[in-house]
Structures are given as C-alpha cells and as structure tokens.
Amino acid sequence: MGFALKNILRRRLRTALTLCGVALGITAFVALVGFSRSFEQEWLKIYEGSGTDLVVVRGTFLNTSLDASLGAQLRSLPEVADAVPNVMNIMDLTPEINAVIYGWLDDSFDLDAIVILSGRRFRGEAAEIMLGEVLAESLSKKTGDTVEIQGTPFEVVAVFRGRSAIETGGAVMPLRQLQRLSDLGDKVTSFRVRVRSRGASQPAPEEVRRARLRIEADFPGLRAVPAGDMARNHQVVVLARATAWGTSAIALFIGALGIANTMAMSVFERTREIGVLRALGWRCGRIMRLILLEAAMLGCAGGVLGIAGGWLALHSLASIRATANIAQSSIPVGEALQAIILAIGIGLAAGFLPAYRGARLSPVEALRHE
C-alpha cells in the first residue's frame, strides 16, 4: 500500500488533475442521480398523499387519452371505491414562467389532500384557478387576482400548499377548463383509483392486485398501474433519470480517460524500475496488482472528493428557490457507497491495460530502457 501511494505521489500535479477528473464525474453522478431520485419521490408523494392506489392509463403510447365517461364504469366495479379523472399539462403563464397545471373535478378526492392557505375551492366549471404557494409568489398573485392563460382570464380563488413540491409550484383548475385549453374535448389523461378495502383503512396488496387484474380484464387496452410504479415510470421522471445517467456517464468516461492516461504515463516512466522488480523476482501478477492498486487508489480518492462535491451541489440546489422543495442536501449511505464502488471500478477498468502492459515487460528490455 505504501509503495503504491509513493508511486502515485511522484507526479503530484498530474495526480491532482486526474483526481479532479474523477471527482467531477462522481460529483455529477451523486448530484444528478440524487436530484432525479428526489424528483421521483415528489411524484410519489402526489399519489400517496391522496390515497391513490392505482392509476388507469391507456396501454399504448400511440393514443394516451381516455374517455371521461370511463369513470362511471370504473366506479361500478365492486373492487373500486372511487375513480376520478385527471388532466395534467404544462402551460405558459407568463413569457418567463410556466407551470404544471392539473384539471380536477370539484368533488375529486385530490382536493381533500391539499391545504388551502387562503381562499376557497373552485366551483363547478367556472373560470377559476387555485395557485400553489410557490407559484403564487413567483407570479406575485394572491386570492382575488386574475391570471390570463391563452387569452382566458382566470380568477385566483385560492392559494394552497400541495402534497409535493411539484404541486406547490403548480396550479389546479376545473377539469373542463383544462380540457378546453388543451383541446382534449371530453378526453382525460388518466384516472386515479382508490381500491375498496374490507375493514382496514388501507387496502391490502392482494386487494390492489385483484382490482388491477379486474380493471385490465374488463377494459382491454387499459393498464392499471400501482401508484409507486407510476411515479417511477412517469415520463418526466424517466426523462430526468435518463438525463442524469447520461450526463454522469459522459463525465465518468472523461474521468476514466484521465486515470488511463496517468497510469500509462506512470508505467512508461517506470519501465526501468519495473525491470528491476522483475529481476528481483517479482512475478507478472504481482506487478499487475501493484499498478491496479494504484489505479484503484486514484479512483477511491476521486470518489471521496466527488461525494463531497456532490453534497455541495445538492446543498446549492436546496438553497435555490426553484428547486429548494425538491432537492435533498443529504446523501444516503447506500448511494455514497455506490459512488465509491463505481469510482474504484472505473479506476480498475481504466488501469487494466497499463497494468497488463507493465506486467508483460521483459526484464532485459526494461533494464535497457532510458
């Protein structure tokens, strides 16, 4: 270990630059993957907060809308306690500000799960809107003001706190109004279903499974997705997760190239030294293990620095108003260990070819190297 550390510290500037590359890759991994995980949890809060057990959606990506009349048919099933339609769209409220807007019925159980800070619920199908407190502050709007969307004025009838940061930064309006703004006619994007429970306040997993199978059997072409799976596979969450992993992969690849270059240069500069070690009886495997240990130490050190950088990045996101309610400044132990293992794995992979080349050097040729 001491011999390997001494070799790493021979070229301190080069080692420092290599550590920076690995640390940046791990920082990107920790920060971006951590943020996407928090984003997923916020979507899950929306479903869990309202007591949604299943989300009914179209089974094909070619046509994602559903007839609003399907709600009555779902509610007629003995396994279903309630089923409410839902429309969600991202709309421009000002040239600088857009927000997620939900369309609900005025008797939807979703409304029972939000906390109205001022004002009242919207009524019927009137041109009224309820603003999340973060969105209301961004727009500098309060109860009684007017918000114009696509040329239609909507009266702000309430400011509310949602079940998640996504809702708190969004708005809610009557279902019919959002259908009109979104050109959906009588279509909706999904139905949120509460499963009927026999005695307990929460349905058992078996009851949820039976309800899911019954819905999919009675309505071919539809999927009844458990709330947790819906949160994990929501299009926005999938896009955030793919972006996080894609960006992290590029940063980690650059870090791996840095380790590979450092180890290749190290082996070249120590060719004569390796020849001496071979002449003293060191076997190929021992030489290879030494070089791989150096690469792993570089990866591990870069991983530790990257975790610290990721924590700082998440802490910064948590201090920004737009992402404060989503970003979590803490890093789970499991995620930190995953980052360390990933960094060490990158070091070993990047150091393999230089280690193999160093181990295969002929002692005679190595001793002749100038």
N, C-alpha and C positions, 0 to 999 in steps of 0.2 A: 504493500500500500504506500509506504513512504517513498520507495523507489519510483513508483508511478507518479506520485504527487510532485516529486522533484523534477521529473521529466516534463510535466505539464507547466511548471513554473519557470522553465528555462526561457521561454519566449512569452513574457508576461503580457505584452501588448497584444500579440496575436491571440493568446488565450482569452484576454479580456474581450476582444472583438468577437471571438467565437461564442463566448458566454452571452454576450449581448444578443447575438442572433438567435440562440436557443431560447433565451429569456423572452424575447419578443414573440416568438412562436407560441410559447406556453402562456404568455400573458393574453394573447389573442384567444387561445383555446379556453382559458379559465373565464375570461370576461365575456366573450361572445356566447359560449355554450351555457355559462351561468345565467346570462341575461335571457336566453331563449328558454331555459328551464323555468325561470321566474315568470316569463310571459305565458308559458303553458299552465302554470299554477293559477295565474289570474283568470284564464279561461275556465279552468275547473271550478273556481270559486263561483262563477256565474251560474253554473248548473247546480252545484251542491247547495248554494245559498237559497235557491228557490225550491229545493226538494225535487228537482228533475231527476227521474230515474233512467228514462230513455229519450233519445232524440230521433224522430222519424224523418227520414230524408229519402230523396229519390235514389234508386240503386244504380243509376247510370250518370256519368258526367256529361252526357250529351244534352240532357234536359234535367235541370236541377230544381225546377219549380213544382209545387203541388197545388191541387185544387183546395181552396179554403173549406169547401163543403166536406172534405175528408175528416174534419174534426168531429163532426157529429157521429160519423161511422166508427171512429176510434173510441169515442166515449161510450158507445153502445156495447163494447166488448166487456164481458164480466171481469177480465183481468185489469181493466183500465179504470182508475179513479177519476182522472181528468186528463184532457189533452187540449193544449192551447196553441194557436197558430203564432208564428213568429216571422217577421221580415227584418233583415239587417242589411244596411247599406252604408257606405262611406260617402259623405256628401260635403261639398264646399259650403261653408257658412260665411266666409269672407275670402277675399283673394289670398290671404295668408293662412287661414285656419280651416282645416277640415276635421271631421269627427265621425265616429261610428254612431249611427242613428238606428234605434230599434223601433219597430212598429208592433204594438201590442193592442189587444182588446182592453176596454176599460175595466173588465172584471177578471183579467188574467192573474193567475197566482204569482206571476213575476212581479207585479206591482206590490204585492204584500211583502216582498223581500227587500225592498229598498226603503231608505229612511228619508222622509220628506223634511227638509230643514226649514223651508218656508213655502207658503202657498198651499196648493191642493192638487189632487189628481186631475188629469184631463177628463173630460166628459164626452161620452159618445164618440162622434166622428168630427167634432169641431176642429177648427184650425188652431190647435193649441199644442204647446210643446213644453216638456219638462227637461231642464238642463242639469247635468251633473255639476257638482260644485266646482270642480277644476275647470270645466268648460265655461261655466258662468263667469268665473273670474277672468279667464282668458278673453272672453268676449265683452267683459265689463257690463254684464247684463244682470238684472235682478227681476224678481216677480213683478209682473205688470208691464215689463218692457216688450218690445217686438223684435223678432228675428225673421229676416227675409231669406227664404230658401227657394231658389229657382223662380223668383218673381212672386212667390206667395208669402204674405206676411203671416207669421205665427205668433200668437200671444204666449209669452212665458208665464205659465201658471204655477210653476214650482221649481225650486232648486233642491236637488236631492243628493244623498250620498249612496252610491251603489255598493253592490256586493264585492266588487273588484275595482281596481284602478281603471280598467278599461271602461266599465260602465260610468264611473265617476267622471271620466273625461269625455263622456258621450252624451247622448240625449235620447229621450223617449217621446214618441208622438202616437196618435191613434193609428191603428193598423191601416185603415182605409186611406188615410192621408199619405202614408209612406208608400202604399201600393200605387197611388196615383203619381207620386213624384218619381217612382222607379219604373213606371209603365208596366206594372205587373198585372193589371186587371184584377181578377179575383184569385190570383195565384199568391202563394206564400213560399218561403224558402224552407221552412221546417215546422214540425210540431214538437213541442216539449210535453212529455208524458209522465204523469205520476201513476205508479203502479199501485193497484189496490192491495192493501195489506190486511191479513187476517189477524187482528188483535194488536200486533205490535205497531208502534208509531212509524217505524221504517220497514219497508218490505224486505223480506229475506232474499238473499241472492237467487235462491231457487224460484221464488215468485217472480223476480225480474226476468229470469231466464225463460220461464213459461210465457210471460207476457210478450217477450221479444219473439219467441217462436210463433205464438198465436198471430201477432201482427203480420209477420213476414209470410205466414201461411195464408192468411185471409186476404192480404193485399200484395199479390205478386208484383215485383218491380220496385217494392219499397224495402228499405232497410231500417230496422230499429236498433240504434247504436247505443250501448251503455254510455252514460254521461262521461265517465272517465276516458273511454276510448275516443269519444267525440272531441274532448278537449285536446287530447294528444294528437289527433289526426285532423284538427281544424286547419283549413287552408292557410290561414295567417300563421299559425304555429308551425306548420310544416315548412313554409317559406322561411320563417325566422330561423328554424333549426338547420335547414339546408344552407342558408347564407352563413350561419355561424360555423358550421363544419367545413364548408368550402373555403371560407377565408382563413380559418385556422389551419387547414391542410396546406394552403399555399405558404403561410408563414412558417409552419413547421418544416416544410420541404426546404425552404431557404436556410433555416437553422441547421438542417441535416447536411446541406452542402457545405456549410461553414465547418462543421465537425469533420467531414470527409476531407476537406482541403487541409485543415490543420493537421490531421493525423497523417495524411500523405506527405506533407512537408516535413513533419517530425520524423517519419521513417526514413525519408531521403537524407535528412541532415544527420541522422544517427546510424547510417549504414555501416560505418566502420565500427561503431560501438556494438551494434548487433552482431557483427562478425566476431568481435572479441568474446561476446557472451556465448556465441555458438562454439567458439574454440575452447571455451572453458567448460563445455559440456551441457549447455542449455539446449533442450530439445525444441523442435519446431512448435509443439503445442504450448510450451512454457512462454516462448517469445510471443506467440499469438495471444495468449491470455493476458500478458503484460500490456500489450497495445490495446486490446479490447477493454481492459480495466481502465486505462487512461481515457478512452472514448466514453465509457460509462460514467466516469467521474465528471467529465465535462458536461455530459447530459444531465446528470443529477444536480450539479451545481447550477446549471442553467434553469433546470426545473424549479429549484428553490427560489431563485430570483424571479422566475416567471410567475410563480404563485403570489409572491409579494407584489409584483406588478399588476397581476390580475385583481388582487384585493384593492389596490389603489384605483384601478379603472372602475371597478364596481362601486367603490365608495364615491367616486366622482359622479357616476351615473345616478347614484342615490341622492346626490345633492342638487341635481338639475331638476327644475320644476316639472318638465315634460315627462321625465322618467322616474321621478322620485318615488312614486307609489308602486312602481313595478320592480325596479332594480333592488336586489338584496345585497348589502355590503358584505355579508358573511359568506364564507366558502365552506360547504360541507366537508367533513373529514374524508368521506369516500371520494369526493371529487378531487380533493388535493392529492390523495394517494394515486388516483387515476392519472393525474397530471405528472406526478413524479415517475410512475412506471412508464408512461408514454415517453417522457424525456430520456429516461435510461434506455428504453427500447430504440429510440431514434439514434442515440449515441452508439449503441452496439451495431445497429444496421449500417450507420454511416462509417463506422470504423472497421467493418469486416474486411473490405478489400485491401485497405492499407495494412491491416494486421496479417492478412494472408500473404501479401507480397513480402512483408518483413520476415515472416516465418519461413518463406521459401528461399530466402537469400542464401547463396553458397558462402560458407565461411571464408574460403580463399578469395573469392571475388570481392566480398565485403571488406576484407582487410586491405585490399589493394585500392579501395575507394578513397579518393582525395576530397 
